[in-house]
Amino acid sequence: MRPFAYARADSAESAVRALSEAGPGVKVLAGGTTLYDLMKLDIEAPTSVVDVHRVPELSYIDTSGDELVFGAGARMADMAEDPVVRNEYPMLSESLWRAASEQLRIMATAGGNLLQRTRCAYFRGGEPYACNKRNPGSGCAAIGGADRGNALFGISDSCAAVYPGDWPIALIALDTEVDILGPDGERTIPLAELHREPGDRPEVETTLRPDELILRIRVRKTPAGRGSAYVKVRDRESYAFALASAAVAVAVEPTGVVTDARIGIGGVATRPWRVPAAEQALIGQPLTPESMRHAGEVAYQGARPGTHNVFKVELGIRVVADALRIAGERAAR
């Protein structure tokens, strides 16, 4: 048992103040579904914990305007079942309910989901495994090792760990922004700028400072949302992490020609990964088995498989094509 200080925030401002005063080693507690797990594995050993899960201003969903707005404390289950999200943006709803068991979805939060850490076996396995993300400078046992579940994109000589989330793969395919509060006030960044590729500092996973708090996630509404889908392939059907996934949204003219396309891929990259080249390959083309397959092939150009995860390239191509098929059918309704 490692002792730590505990503070319960009643507002976003008081949470940021507590984070600033706590200093190095402080962690935010929201739903607790990730932090408790990592503390039990001795991966996280916070000196202080700031509890934000009862902060009212974080726990809301607003889909009434020109954006979908999710407070950082909104629960996965509530977001997945929101009528606008479920009916107008099925890719978002599907990515949420396929991510975890019902018990976890009831507790896990929007902000915590964005910030969950990798499930790489070497990261979670502890000694004697080398892991630069867990012990900087110790090496990466996955590179040249048992890398079946590791990344194809965004890897470096220091780390090949896959980003584990589902919902952020759908978010990255849309025009998503993240509002962040810190001691100097509020700032907004595109979701694409929240997560870092490992480079030579795998232990630094986001651009958040320790004294900053995610306030809300905002998704600009788009007609392509109705024609969207999230497809996830995993080792077992329920509540496993993706070997490969795809979140896609398309807008299609009555003639069948694609006028807008959004594609994110998961289970294969070190951060949420969008593939603009694959999107451009579809725009102006009819949705056919050939064009959908081609979009998948473009999405996986530049993949860097290791020893045991070469199969993910073909699997990922097929997952993109399958997601596009489903999305196209929905767009045509």
C-alpha positions as CSV (number, residue, x, y, z in Angstrom):
1,M,0.0,0.0,0.0
2,R,1.4,3.4,-1.1
3,P,0.0,6.4,0.8
4,F,-1.2,9.4,-1.2
5,A,-3.0,12.6,-0.5
6,Y,-6.6,12.9,-1.6
7,A,-8.6,16.0,-2.5
8,R,-12.2,16.1,-3.8
9,A,-13.0,19.0,-6.2
10,D,-16.4,20.7,-6.3
11,S,-15.6,22.7,-9.5
12,A,-13.3,22.6,-12.4
13,E,-11.4,25.7,-11.0
14,S,-10.9,24.0,-7.6
15,A,-9.7,20.9,-9.4
16,V,-7.0,22.9,-11.3
17,R,-6.0,24.7,-8.1
18,A,-5.6,21.3,-6.3
19,L,-3.6,20.0,-9.2
20,S,-1.3,23.0,-9.2
21,E,-0.8,22.9,-5.4
22,A,-0.1,19.1,-5.3
23,G,3.0,19.3,-7.5
24,P,4.7,16.3,-9.2
25,G,3.0,12.9,-9.0
26,V,-0.6,14.2,-8.9
27,K,-3.2,12.3,-10.8
28,V,-6.9,13.0,-11.6
29,L,-9.5,10.5,-10.5
30,A,-12.7,10.5,-12.6
31,G,-14.4,7.1,-13.2
32,G,-11.4,5.3,-11.7
33,T,-11.7,2.4,-14.2
34,T,-8.1,3.0,-15.4
35,L,-6.3,4.7,-12.5
36,Y,-7.2,2.0,-9.9
37,D,-6.1,-0.7,-12.3
38,L,-2.7,0.9,-13.0
39,M,-2.2,1.6,-9.3
40,K,-2.8,-2.1,-8.5
41,L,-0.2,-3.0,-11.1
42,D,2.2,-0.5,-9.5
43,I,2.4,1.3,-12.9
44,E,0.9,4.5,-11.4
45,A,2.0,5.5,-7.9
46,P,0.5,9.0,-7.4
47,T,1.6,11.1,-4.5
48,S,-1.8,12.9,-4.7
49,V,-5.2,12.2,-6.2
50,V,-7.7,14.9,-7.2
51,D,-11.2,13.5,-7.4
52,V,-13.4,15.2,-10.1
53,H,-16.1,12.7,-10.6
54,R,-18.7,14.7,-8.7
55,V,-18.0,18.0,-10.5
56,P,-21.4,19.0,-12.0
57,E,-20.1,21.2,-14.8
58,L,-18.1,18.3,-16.2
59,S,-20.9,15.8,-16.3
60,Y,-23.2,16.8,-19.1
61,I,-24.1,16.1,-22.7
62,D,-25.5,18.8,-25.1
63,T,-26.4,17.8,-28.6
64,S,-28.9,20.7,-29.3
65,G,-26.6,23.1,-31.1
66,D,-24.3,22.9,-34.1
67,E,-21.9,20.8,-32.1
68,L,-22.0,17.6,-30.0
69,V,-20.7,18.7,-26.6
70,F,-19.5,16.1,-24.1
71,G,-18.4,17.2,-20.6
72,A,-15.2,15.4,-19.6
73,G,-17.1,13.7,-16.8
74,A,-20.0,12.4,-19.0
75,R,-20.3,8.7,-18.7
76,M,-19.7,6.4,-21.7
77,A,-23.1,4.7,-21.2
78,D,-25.0,8.0,-21.3
79,M,-23.1,9.2,-24.4
80,A,-23.7,5.9,-26.3
81,E,-27.4,6.0,-25.6
82,D,-28.0,9.7,-26.3
83,P,-30.7,9.8,-29.0
84,V,-28.9,12.2,-31.3
85,V,-25.6,10.4,-31.0
86,R,-27.2,7.0,-31.5
87,N,-29.3,8.0,-34.5
88,E,-27.3,10.7,-36.2
89,Y,-23.7,9.5,-35.4
90,P,-23.8,5.7,-35.1
91,M,-20.0,5.5,-35.3
92,L,-19.7,7.4,-32.0
93,S,-22.4,5.3,-30.3
94,E,-20.9,2.0,-31.6
95,S,-17.4,2.9,-30.6
96,L,-18.6,3.5,-27.1
97,W,-20.7,0.4,-26.5
98,R,-18.1,-1.9,-28.1
99,A,-15.4,-0.5,-25.9
100,A,-16.2,-2.1,-22.5
101,S,-18.6,-4.0,-20.4
102,E,-21.8,-2.4,-19.2
103,Q,-20.4,-2.0,-15.7
104,L,-17.4,-0.1,-17.0
105,R,-19.4,2.1,-19.4
106,I,-21.5,3.2,-16.5
107,M,-18.5,4.4,-14.6
108,A,-15.9,5.4,-17.3
109,T,-15.9,9.1,-18.4
110,A,-15.3,10.9,-21.6
111,G,-12.1,12.6,-20.5
112,G,-10.7,9.4,-18.9
113,N,-11.5,7.5,-22.0
114,L,-9.3,9.9,-24.0
115,L,-6.4,9.5,-21.6
116,Q,-6.4,5.7,-21.0
117,R,-3.0,4.1,-21.3
118,T,-1.8,1.3,-23.5
119,R,-2.6,-2.4,-22.9
120,C,0.8,-3.5,-24.2
121,A,1.7,-6.7,-22.3
122,Y,5.2,-5.4,-21.7
123,F,4.0,-2.1,-20.2
124,R,1.6,-3.9,-17.9
125,G,3.7,-7.0,-17.2
126,G,6.3,-5.3,-15.1
127,E,9.8,-6.7,-14.4
128,P,11.7,-8.4,-16.0
129,Y,10.2,-6.8,-19.2
130,A,11.9,-3.8,-20.7
131,C,9.4,-0.9,-21.4
132,N,10.5,2.7,-22.0
133,K,6.9,3.8,-21.4
134,R,7.0,2.3,-17.9
135,N,10.7,2.7,-17.1
136,P,12.3,5.3,-19.4
137,G,15.6,4.2,-20.8
138,S,15.0,0.5,-20.1
139,G,14.3,-0.4,-23.8
140,C,11.3,-1.8,-25.6
141,A,10.9,-5.6,-25.4
142,A,8.1,-5.5,-28.0
143,I,10.4,-4.4,-30.8
144,G,11.8,-7.7,-32.1
145,G,9.8,-9.6,-29.5
146,A,6.2,-10.8,-29.2
147,D,4.7,-7.9,-31.1
148,R,1.4,-9.4,-32.3
149,G,-0.7,-6.7,-30.7
150,N,1.6,-3.8,-31.3
151,A,1.4,-0.8,-33.6
152,L,2.1,-0.4,-37.3
153,F,2.0,3.4,-37.4
154,G,3.6,6.1,-35.3
155,I,6.2,3.8,-33.8
156,S,9.7,4.7,-33.0
157,D,12.9,2.9,-32.0
158,S,11.8,3.4,-28.4
159,C,8.2,2.2,-28.4
160,A,5.6,0.3,-30.5
161,A,2.7,0.3,-28.0
162,V,-0.8,0.6,-29.4
163,Y,-3.2,3.3,-28.3
164,P,-6.1,1.3,-26.8
165,G,-9.2,3.5,-27.2
166,D,-12.2,3.0,-29.4
167,W,-14.2,6.2,-29.0
168,P,-11.2,8.4,-29.8
169,I,-10.8,6.6,-33.2
170,A,-14.3,7.8,-34.1
171,L,-13.6,11.3,-32.7
172,I,-10.4,11.6,-34.7
173,A,-12.3,11.0,-37.9
174,L,-14.5,14.0,-37.2
175,D,-13.8,17.6,-36.5
176,T,-13.2,17.3,-32.8
177,E,-11.8,19.8,-30.4
178,V,-10.8,19.5,-26.8
179,D,-11.3,22.4,-24.3
180,I,-8.7,22.3,-21.5
181,L,-8.5,24.4,-18.3
182,G,-5.2,25.2,-16.6
183,P,-3.9,27.8,-14.1
184,D,-3.6,30.3,-17.0
185,G,-7.2,29.9,-18.1
186,E,-8.9,27.9,-20.9
187,R,-7.4,26.7,-24.2
188,T,-8.7,24.7,-27.1
189,I,-6.8,22.2,-29.3
190,P,-7.8,19.9,-32.0
191,L,-8.0,16.3,-30.8
192,A,-5.2,15.4,-33.2
193,E,-2.9,17.6,-31.0
194,L,-3.8,15.9,-27.7
195,H,-1.8,12.7,-28.1
196,R,1.9,12.4,-28.8
197,E,3.7,9.8,-30.8
198,P,6.4,8.1,-28.6
199,G,9.5,9.4,-30.3
200,D,12.3,9.1,-27.8
201,R,10.0,10.0,-24.8
202,P,7.3,7.2,-24.8
203,E,6.4,8.0,-21.2
204,V,5.0,11.4,-22.3
205,E,1.8,10.5,-23.9
206,T,-0.2,13.7,-24.3
207,T,0.4,17.5,-24.6
208,L,-1.5,18.1,-21.3
209,R,0.4,19.6,-18.4
210,P,0.1,17.9,-15.0
211,D,-1.9,20.9,-13.7
212,E,-4.4,20.9,-16.6
213,L,-7.9,19.4,-16.8
214,I,-10.0,18.4,-19.8
215,L,-13.2,20.3,-19.6
216,R,-15.2,19.1,-22.6
217,I,-15.0,17.4,-26.0
218,R,-16.7,19.2,-28.9
219,V,-17.6,17.5,-32.2
220,R,-18.8,19.7,-35.1
221,K,-22.0,18.3,-36.6
222,T,-21.8,17.0,-40.2
223,P,-24.4,15.4,-42.5
224,A,-21.9,12.6,-43.0
225,G,-22.5,11.5,-39.4
226,R,-25.7,9.6,-40.3
227,G,-23.7,7.5,-42.9
228,S,-21.2,6.3,-40.4
229,A,-20.0,3.0,-38.8
230,Y,-17.5,1.7,-36.3
231,V,-16.1,-1.8,-37.0
232,K,-13.9,-3.6,-34.5
233,V,-12.1,-6.9,-34.9
234,R,-10.7,-8.5,-31.8
235,D,-9.6,-11.9,-30.4
236,R,-12.9,-12.4,-28.7
237,E,-16.3,-11.0,-29.5
238,S,-16.9,-9.1,-26.3
239,Y,-14.9,-6.5,-24.3
240,A,-11.5,-7.1,-25.8
241,F,-9.2,-4.5,-27.3
242,A,-9.0,-4.1,-31.1
243,L,-6.6,-5.9,-33.3
244,A,-7.9,-3.5,-36.0
245,S,-10.8,-1.1,-36.1
246,A,-12.1,1.6,-38.4
247,A,-14.4,4.5,-37.8
248,V,-15.8,5.9,-41.1
249,A,-18.4,8.5,-42.1
250,V,-19.5,9.2,-45.7
251,A,-21.9,11.5,-47.5
252,V,-23.1,10.1,-50.8
253,E,-25.0,11.8,-53.6
254,P,-28.1,10.1,-55.1
255,T,-25.9,9.0,-58.0
256,G,-23.8,7.1,-55.5
257,V,-20.7,9.4,-55.7
258,V,-19.0,10.2,-52.4
259,T,-18.9,13.9,-51.5
260,D,-17.4,13.6,-48.0
261,A,-15.4,10.9,-46.3
262,R,-13.9,10.6,-42.8
263,I,-11.7,7.6,-41.8
264,G,-10.0,6.8,-38.5
265,I,-8.2,3.5,-37.8
266,G,-7.5,1.9,-34.4
267,G,-5.7,-1.0,-32.9
268,V,-2.8,-0.3,-35.2
269,A,-1.2,3.0,-34.1
270,T,0.4,4.7,-31.1
271,R,-2.3,7.4,-31.0
272,P,-5.7,7.9,-32.6
273,W,-4.9,7.8,-36.3
274,R,-6.8,9.6,-39.1
275,V,-5.9,8.8,-42.8
276,P,-6.7,11.8,-45.0
277,A,-5.1,10.2,-48.1
278,A,-7.7,7.4,-47.9
279,E,-10.5,9.9,-47.5
280,Q,-9.3,11.8,-50.6
281,A,-9.1,8.5,-52.5
282,L,-12.9,8.1,-52.0
283,I,-14.2,11.6,-52.7
284,G,-15.6,11.9,-56.2
285,Q,-15.8,8.1,-56.6
286,P,-18.7,5.8,-56.4
287,L,-18.8,3.4,-53.4
288,T,-18.0,0.1,-54.9
289,P,-16.2,-3.0,-53.5
290,E,-13.2,-1.9,-55.5
291,S,-13.1,1.7,-54.3
292,M,-13.7,0.6,-50.7
293,R,-10.9,-1.9,-50.9
294,H,-8.6,0.7,-52.5
295,A,-9.4,3.2,-49.6
296,G,-8.3,0.5,-47.2
297,E,-5.1,-0.1,-49.1
298,V,-4.3,3.6,-49.1
299,A,-5.1,3.8,-45.4
300,Y,-2.4,1.2,-44.7
301,Q,0.3,2.6,-46.9
302,G,3.4,3.2,-44.9
303,A,2.6,0.6,-42.3
304,R,5.6,-0.7,-40.4
305,P,4.8,-4.3,-39.2
306,G,7.2,-6.2,-37.0
307,T,7.7,-9.9,-36.6
308,H,4.3,-11.2,-35.6
309,N,1.8,-8.4,-36.6
310,V,2.1,-8.4,-40.4
311,F,-1.4,-9.9,-40.5
312,K,-2.8,-6.6,-39.2
313,V,-2.2,-5.0,-42.6
314,E,-4.6,-7.2,-44.6
315,L,-7.0,-7.3,-41.6
316,G,-7.0,-3.6,-41.4
317,I,-7.7,-3.1,-45.1
318,R,-10.7,-5.4,-44.9
319,V,-12.0,-3.7,-41.7
320,V,-11.9,-0.3,-43.5
321,A,-13.7,-1.7,-46.5
322,D,-16.3,-3.4,-44.3
323,A,-16.9,-0.2,-42.3
324,L,-17.3,1.8,-45.6
325,R,-19.9,-0.8,-46.8
326,I,-22.0,-0.4,-43.7
327,A,-21.6,3.4,-43.7
328,G,-22.6,3.6,-47.4
329,E,-25.8,1.6,-46.8
330,R,-26.7,3.9,-43.9
331,A,-25.9,7.0,-46.0
332,A,-28.3,5.8,-48.8
333,R,-31.3,5.4,-46.5
